[in-house]
Amino acid sequence: MNQIRTYLIFALLFFSYLIWMQWQQDFAPPPPPVSKTPTTAVATPPVPTPVVPNSAVPNVAVPQPAELTKATTRSATAPLANPGQRITLRSDVLALTLNSQGGSMLKAELLKYPIKPKSKQVVTLLNDQPNKYFIIQNGLISTPGKAPAAQAVYQTSGTHFALKPGEKTVQAELRWQNPVTGVTVIKRYILTRGSYDVQVSQTVENHGKSAWIGNTYEQLIRTAPHVKSGFLEGFTNPSEHAFTGAVWYSPEDKFQKLSFSDFEKDPIKKAVKGGWLGFTELYFLAAWIPEATRLEKFSSTRFGQPGQERYLVRSIGPTFNVAPGQNVTSRVHLFLGPKIPNQLEAAAPGLGLSVDYGLLTIIAKPLQWLLAQLERFTHNWGLAIILLVILIKVSFYKLSEVQYRSAAKMRKLSPRIQALNKRYADDKAKKQQAMMELYKKEKANPMAGCLPMLVPIPVFFALYYVLFSSVELRQAPFYFWIHSLSAPDPYFILPIINAAIMLAQQFLMPSTGMDPNQARIMKFMPVGMAVLFAFFPAGLVLYWVTNGLLGVLQQWYVTRKVMAEPGKH
């Protein structure tokens, strides 16, 4: 009876958690309406490099010349006649598409991450298509003529730059110059073999007669995703529950998130040194990482007509001076890629926090690290999951033994409890007293298994988040029919095995005194769980199957030992 109760409590907690997450998804507050002002209309496609109107720039102590105001407003309200030339920059892991107009980044393809297993089509993190709009811009702010306008066309020596065999880096160089003021700006994008860290620099060469004074800016602009799943998929699709929105970090405020619905009521407006900001989704991240020694102005805004909203996060650097005849280079890093913890932590302090496990991060991060170490040993994420479950079960062996031993004793006492029920069928007080004497004599406690069952629950939910959100498990194969641990089992074999294991657990559970309603629920539970798990990623079902199988084996072993012990009559 005790085992039945604890199992039902665990199932109730699990289903309640899933329902709560789906409720949050379905009934989240809608974004507040955007005010319609003449300067915030977004151009309809094919605008190549829309820039936020100057009215959206936060109040920071940087130059805001009239030329920039006119240029940004014009680009946001009408298509430009010359959309610029597209330039490709390709390494072994990244393929970027730049625009000679403004030097913007319009597209970023992650070459090692196909959309589906064995597909030639890869994940596109940045995209200038209107329904998936997400682009990156950077530039300079200065007095008119001394910095490229938002629509300024850069010159380049070619349109295709690719990493060659034996080379470590590849770069694309874009150049703008104004012969009247004598200012030349050189923008460079550098890719490194095997890295998702993009080095971006802007060099100001002052060939004029007066000092150049200005600031750098970096920004990301995107639309909000419009993903809606069915009811069951809403429970089991990781993308439905992962945070998608703006993220930023500072040494003082640590890791912060800004949902699309909060862009107007709680915008970013912060002076930061040693931080970063960007946009995140389930598996991937795009973030600007300024130099740690610079005091940057972080900000965010939302603009555009209803149905065409754009969300922007921006960093504006400190003012710097370039004397006549001198040149100054400003450098910044841009991370575009998968959220692999060790790569994120190597790229910038706090960037690893973008792999967000919620309230259970303190448990989930060590589990993720251990899972990664096991994969390095086995070279298979499925085997790593199995080994991790074994280690967890060994760690909680003694607690589980208390639970199973309590259930086994109740099973052993079942005939005597039934006899007491018959003997004192009309006298509940005497029946209760007789049962308490029996429990005391046999040293049995029906409640002994409750606490041991509750302790592993936080570990389960933490591992649930790790398996759901780890990009390493995305499309990772196992063996036989499992070609992707992040997708449901195509033949439903694991959910069926899980149902069989649950039936075995029911067989080992004591049924004495079970309420008829509980009995019906327990009979339905394996079928219900099999249906639900048919939609879960195979990696999570593999964890559950392994955990259940080890639990059955331990329960059988403990039950056999208890049943063999001599009773006290």
FENSUL-V455718 format. One record per residue. N is the residue number from 1. RES is the residue in one small letter. OMEGA is omega in degrees with one decimal (999 if undefined). Layout:
# FENSUL-V455718
N:RES:OMEGA ; N:RES:OMEGA
This chain:
# FENSUL-V455718
1:m:179.8 ; 2:n:-179.5 ; 3:q:177.5 ; 4:i:-177.0 ; 5:r:-177.9 ; 6:t:178.7 ; 7:y:179.0 ; 8:l:177.6 ; 9:i:-179.6 ; 10:f:179.6 ; 11:a:179.7 ; 12:l:178.1 ; 13:l:-178.3 ; 14:f:-179.4 ; 15:f:177.1 ; 16:s:179.0 ; 17:y:178.7 ; 18:l:179.8 ; 19:i:178.2 ; 20:w:179.4 ; 21:m:179.7 ; 22:q:176.8 ; 23:w:177.9 ; 24:q:-178.6 ; 25:q:-173.9 ; 26:d:-173.3 ; 27:f:174.3 ; 28:a:-179.6 ; 29:p:179.8 ; 30:p:178.1 ; 31:p:178.1 ; 32:p:-179.3 ; 33:p:179.4 ; 34:v:178.6 ; 35:s:-178.0 ; 36:k:177.2 ; 37:t:-175.1 ; 38:p:-174.1 ; 39:t:-177.0 ; 40:t:176.7 ; 41:a:-179.1 ; 42:v:-179.6 ; 43:a:173.9 ; 44:t:-179.7 ; 45:p:13.6 ; 46:p:175.3 ; 47:v:-173.4 ; 48:p:-174.9 ; 49:t:178.8 ; 50:p:-179.7 ; 51:v:-177.3 ; 52:v:175.9 ; 53:p:-176.7 ; 54:n:179.2 ; 55:s:-179.7 ; 56:a:-179.7 ; 57:v:-178.6 ; 58:p:-179.9 ; 59:n:178.1 ; 60:v:-175.0 ; 61:a:177.1 ; 62:v:178.5 ; 63:p:175.8 ; 64:q:-174.4 ; 65:p:-178.4 ; 66:a:-179.6 ; 67:e:178.7 ; 68:l:178.9 ; 69:t:-179.1 ; 70:k:-177.3 ; 71:a:-178.0 ; 72:t:178.1 ; 73:t:-179.5 ; 74:r:-178.6 ; 75:s:-178.9 ; 76:a:-174.8 ; 77:t:-178.7 ; 78:a:176.3 ; 79:p:179.4 ; 80:l:-177.9 ; 81:a:-178.9 ; 82:n:-176.3 ; 83:p:179.1 ; 84:g:-178.6 ; 85:q:-179.7 ; 86:r:-176.9 ; 87:i:179.8 ; 88:t:178.1 ; 89:l:-168.1 ; 90:r:170.5 ; 91:s:178.6 ; 92:d:-177.9 ; 93:v:-176.4 ; 94:l:171.3 ; 95:a:-176.9 ; 96:l:172.6 ; 97:t:-179.9 ; 98:l:176.7 ; 99:n:179.2 ; 100:s:176.4 ; 101:q:-178.9 ; 102:g:-177.8 ; 103:g:-177.9 ; 104:s:176.1 ; 105:m:-172.8 ; 106:l:-174.2 ; 107:k:175.3 ; 108:a:179.7 ; 109:e:178.4 ; 110:l:-167.2 ; 111:l:-178.9 ; 112:k:-175.5 ; 113:y:176.1 ; 114:p:178.6 ; 115:i:176.1 ; 116:k:179.0 ; 117:p:177.9 ; 118:k:177.5 ; 119:s:177.1 ; 120:k:178.9 ; 121:q:-175.1 ; 122:v:178.1 ; 123:v:176.6 ; 124:t:-176.8 ; 125:l:175.3 ; 126:l:-176.7 ; 127:n:178.8 ; 128:d:174.4 ; 129:q:-171.6 ; 130:p:-177.5 ; 131:n:178.1 ; 132:k:-168.9 ; 133:y:179.0 ; 134:f:-178.7 ; 135:i:-179.1 ; 136:i:179.8 ; 137:q:169.8 ; 138:n:-177.8 ; 139:g:-177.3 ; 140:l:174.6 ; 141:i:178.1 ; 142:s:178.7 ; 143:t:-175.9 ; 144:p:177.2 ; 145:g:-177.3 ; 146:k:175.4 ; 147:a:178.5 ; 148:p:174.5 ; 149:a:-177.0 ; 150:a:-178.8 ; 151:q:-178.2 ; 152:a:-178.9 ; 153:v:177.4 ; 154:y:175.7 ; 155:q:179.7 ; 156:t:-177.7 ; 157:s:179.9 ; 158:g:-179.5 ; 159:t:-179.9 ; 160:h:179.4 ; 161:f:-176.3 ; 162:a:177.9 ; 163:l:-178.1 ; 164:k:177.9 ; 165:p:179.7 ; 166:g:179.0 ; 167:e:179.0 ; 168:k:-177.8 ; 169:t:172.8 ; 170:v:-177.8 ; 171:q:171.3 ; 172:a:-178.1 ; 173:e:178.3 ; 174:l:-173.5 ; 175:r:174.8 ; 176:w:177.8 ; 177:q:177.0 ; 178:n:-176.9 ; 179:p:-179.3 ; 180:v:-178.2 ; 181:t:179.8 ; 182:g:-178.7 ; 183:v:174.7 ; 184:t:177.8 ; 185:v:178.3 ; 186:i:179.6 ; 187:k:-178.0 ; 188:r:171.9 ; 189:y:-177.3 ; 190:i:175.1 ; 191:l:179.5 ; 192:t:-178.7 ; 193:r:176.4 ; 194:g:-174.5 ; 195:s:174.7 ; 196:y:177.9 ; 197:d:-179.7 ; 198:v:175.7 ; 199:q:-178.9 ; 200:v:178.4 ; 201:s:174.3 ; 202:q:179.7 ; 203:t:176.0 ; 204:v:175.5 ; 205:e:-176.4 ; 206:n:176.8 ; 207:h:-179.3 ; 208:g:-176.4 ; 209:k:179.5 ; 210:s:-178.0 ; 211:a:174.6 ; 212:w:179.2 ; 213:i:179.4 ; 214:g:-176.5 ; 215:n:170.6 ; 216:t:171.8 ; 217:y:174.1 ; 218:e:-178.4 ; 219:q:175.3 ; 220:l:-179.1 ; 221:i:179.8 ; 222:r:169.8 ; 223:t:173.9 ; 224:a:179.3 ; 225:p:178.3 ; 226:h:-179.0 ; 227:v:178.5 ; 228:k:-178.3 ; 229:s:173.9 ; 230:g:-173.5 ; 231:f:-178.7 ; 232:l:178.4 ; 233:e:176.7 ; 234:g:175.7 ; 235:f:-164.6 ; 236:t:180.0 ; 237:n:-177.7 ; 238:p:-177.8 ; 239:s:-179.2 ; 240:e:-173.1 ; 241:h:178.6 ; 242:a:178.5 ; 243:f:173.3 ; 244:t:-177.7 ; 245:g:-178.9 ; 246:a:176.2 ; 247:v:176.5 ; 248:w:-175.3 ; 249:y:169.9 ; 250:s:179.2 ; 251:p:-178.5 ; 252:e:-175.2 ; 253:d:-177.8 ; 254:k:-174.4 ; 255:f:-178.6 ; 256:q:178.1 ; 257:k:177.3 ; 258:l:179.9 ; 259:s:-179.2 ; 260:f:-179.3 ; 261:s:-177.5 ; 262:d:-174.8 ; 263:f:-178.2 ; 264:e:-174.3 ; 265:k:-178.8 ; 266:d:-175.2 ; 267:p:175.0 ; 268:i:175.1 ; 269:k:-167.3 ; 270:k:170.3 ; 271:a:-171.0 ; 272:v:171.5 ; 273:k:-179.7 ; 274:g:-179.3 ; 275:g:178.3 ; 276:w:175.9 ; 277:l:-179.3 ; 278:g:177.4 ; 279:f:-179.3 ; 280:t:170.9 ; 281:e:-171.3 ; 282:l:-173.1 ; 283:y:-168.4 ; 284:f:-175.1 ; 285:l:170.1 ; 286:a:-174.4 ; 287:a:171.1 ; 288:w:-179.9 ; 289:i:178.0 ; 290:p:176.0 ; 291:e:-172.5 ; 292:a:-176.6 ; 293:t:-175.4 ; 294:r:174.6 ; 295:l:-175.8 ; 296:e:173.8 ; 297:k:177.8 ; 298:f:177.8 ; 299:s:177.4 ; 300:s:176.9 ; 301:t:174.7 ; 302:r:-178.2 ; 303:f:177.8 ; 304:g:178.6 ; 305:q:177.4 ; 306:p:-176.7 ; 307:g:178.7 ; 308:q:-176.3 ; 309:e:173.3 ; 310:r:179.7 ; 311:y:-173.5 ; 312:l:166.4 ; 313:v:-170.7 ; 314:r:173.4 ; 315:s:177.7 ; 316:i:-175.8 ; 317:g:-179.9 ; 318:p:177.3 ; 319:t:175.9 ; 320:f:-170.4 ; 321:n:175.9 ; 322:v:-178.2 ; 323:a:177.3 ; 324:p:-180.0 ; 325:g:-178.5 ; 326:q:173.5 ; 327:n:-179.7 ; 328:v:179.5 ; 329:t:175.3 ; 330:s:-176.4 ; 331:r:178.3 ; 332:v:178.1 ; 333:h:178.5 ; 334:l:177.6 ; 335:f:178.5 ; 336:l:-179.1 ; 337:g:-177.7 ; 338:p:-179.4 ; 339:k:174.9 ; 340:i:-169.4 ; 341:p:-175.9 ; 342:n:176.9 ; 343:q:178.3 ; 344:l:-177.8 ; 345:e:177.6 ; 346:a:-176.3 ; 347:a:-178.0 ; 348:a:175.6 ; 349:p:177.3 ; 350:g:-178.4 ; 351:l:177.4 ; 352:g:178.9 ; 353:l:176.9 ; 354:s:169.6 ; 355:v:-166.7 ; 356:d:177.8 ; 357:y:176.0 ; 358:g:-175.1 ; 359:l:-176.0 ; 360:l:-179.2 ; 361:t:-177.0 ; 362:i:176.5 ; 363:i:-173.6 ; 364:a:-177.1 ; 365:k:175.4 ; 366:p:178.4 ; 367:l:178.9 ; 368:q:178.9 ; 369:w:-180.0 ; 370:l:178.1 ; 371:l:178.7 ; 372:a:178.5 ; 373:q:178.4 ; 374:l:177.6 ; 375:e:177.1 ; 376:r:179.9 ; 377:f:-174.7 ; 378:t:-175.7 ; 379:h:177.6 ; 380:n:-176.6 ; 381:w:177.1 ; 382:g:177.0 ; 383:l:178.0 ; 384:a:177.4 ; 385:i:-179.3 ; 386:i:179.2 ; 387:l:178.5 ; 388:l:178.5 ; 389:v:178.9 ; 390:i:179.2 ; 391:l:178.9 ; 392:i:179.8 ; 393:k:177.6 ; 394:v:-179.4 ; 395:s:-177.5 ; 396:f:-175.1 ; 397:y:-176.4 ; 398:k:177.8 ; 399:l:179.2 ; 400:s:-180.0 ; 401:e:177.2 ; 402:v:-179.7 ; 403:q:-177.1 ; 404:y:179.2 ; 405:r:176.9 ; 406:s:179.3 ; 407:a:-179.2 ; 408:a:178.5 ; 409:k:177.7 ; 410:m:177.1 ; 411:r:-179.7 ; 412:k:-178.9 ; 413:l:-175.0 ; 414:s:179.2 ; 415:p:-179.0 ; 416:r:176.7 ; 417:i:177.4 ; 418:q:178.4 ; 419:a:177.3 ; 420:l:178.2 ; 421:n:179.3 ; 422:k:-176.4 ; 423:r:-176.7 ; 424:y:-177.6 ; 425:a:-176.8 ; 426:d:-178.0 ; 427:d:-175.4 ; 428:k:-178.9 ; 429:a:179.1 ; 430:k:178.4 ; 431:k:179.7 ; 432:q:179.2 ; 433:q:-180.0 ; 434:a:179.2 ; 435:m:179.1 ; 436:m:177.2 ; 437:e:178.3 ; 438:l:179.4 ; 439:y:-178.5 ; 440:k:-178.4 ; 441:k:-177.8 ; 442:e:-179.3 ; 443:k:178.5 ; 444:a:179.9 ; 445:n:-177.8 ; 446:p:-177.1 ; 447:m:-173.4 ; 448:a:-175.9 ; 449:g:-175.0 ; 450:c:-177.5 ; 451:l:177.4 ; 452:p:179.1 ; 453:m:-176.3 ; 454:l:-175.4 ; 455:v:-177.1 ; 456:p:-174.9 ; 457:i:177.3 ; 458:p:178.3 ; 459:v:179.3 ; 460:f:-177.8 ; 461:f:176.9 ; 462:a:178.7 ; 463:l:174.7 ; 464:y:178.3 ; 465:y:-179.0 ; 466:v:-177.8 ; 467:l:-179.9 ; 468:f:-167.1 ; 469:s:-178.8 ; 470:s:-179.6 ; 471:v:178.7 ; 472:e:-179.7 ; 473:l:-179.8 ; 474:r:178.9 ; 475:q:177.7 ; 476:a:-178.7 ; 477:p:173.3 ; 478:f:176.2 ; 479:y:173.7 ; 480:f:-172.5 ; 481:w:-177.9 ; 482:i:-179.3 ; 483:h:178.4 ; 484:s:179.0 ; 485:l:179.0 ; 486:s:178.6 ; 487:a:177.8 ; 488:p:176.0 ; 489:d:-174.7 ; 490:p:-178.5 ; 491:y:175.7 ; 492:f:-177.2 ; 493:i:179.1 ; 494:l:176.3 ; 495:p:179.1 ; 496:i:176.4 ; 497:i:178.7 ; 498:n:178.2 ; 499:a:178.8 ; 500:a:178.4 ; 501:i:178.8 ; 502:m:176.5 ; 503:l:177.0 ; 504:a:176.9 ; 505:q:179.2 ; 506:q:-179.7 ; 507:f:-178.5 ; 508:l:-177.7 ; 509:m:174.3 ; 510:p:-177.9 ; 511:s:-177.2 ; 512:t:175.1 ; 513:g:-177.9 ; 514:m:176.4 ; 515:d:-179.8 ; 516:p:178.3 ; 517:n:176.7 ; 518:q:-179.6 ; 519:a:179.4 ; 520:r:179.0 ; 521:i:-178.8 ; 522:m:178.1 ; 523:k:-178.7 ; 524:f:-171.9 ; 525:m:179.9 ; 526:p:179.6 ; 527:v:179.7 ; 528:g:179.6 ; 529:m:178.2 ; 530:a:178.4 ; 531:v:-179.7 ; 532:l:-177.5 ; 533:f:176.0 ; 534:a:-178.6 ; 535:f:-179.3 ; 536:f:172.8 ; 537:p:-175.7 ; 538:a:179.7 ; 539:g:179.7 ; 540:l:178.2 ; 541:v:176.8 ; 542:l:175.3 ; 543:y:-175.7 ; 544:w:179.3 ; 545:v:179.8 ; 546:t:179.3 ; 547:n:-179.9 ; 548:g:-179.4 ; 549:l:177.8 ; 550:l:177.5 ; 551:g:178.6 ; 552:v:179.8 ; 553:l:179.0 ; 554:q:-179.8 ; 555:q:178.2 ; 556:w:-178.7 ; 557:y:-178.8 ; 558:v:-180.0 ; 559:t:179.5 ; 560:r:178.8 ; 561:k:-177.7 ; 562:v:-179.1 ; 563:m:180.0 ; 564:a:-179.7 ; 565:e:179.2 ; 566:p:179.6 ; 567:g:179.2 ; 568:k:-177.0 ; 569:h:999
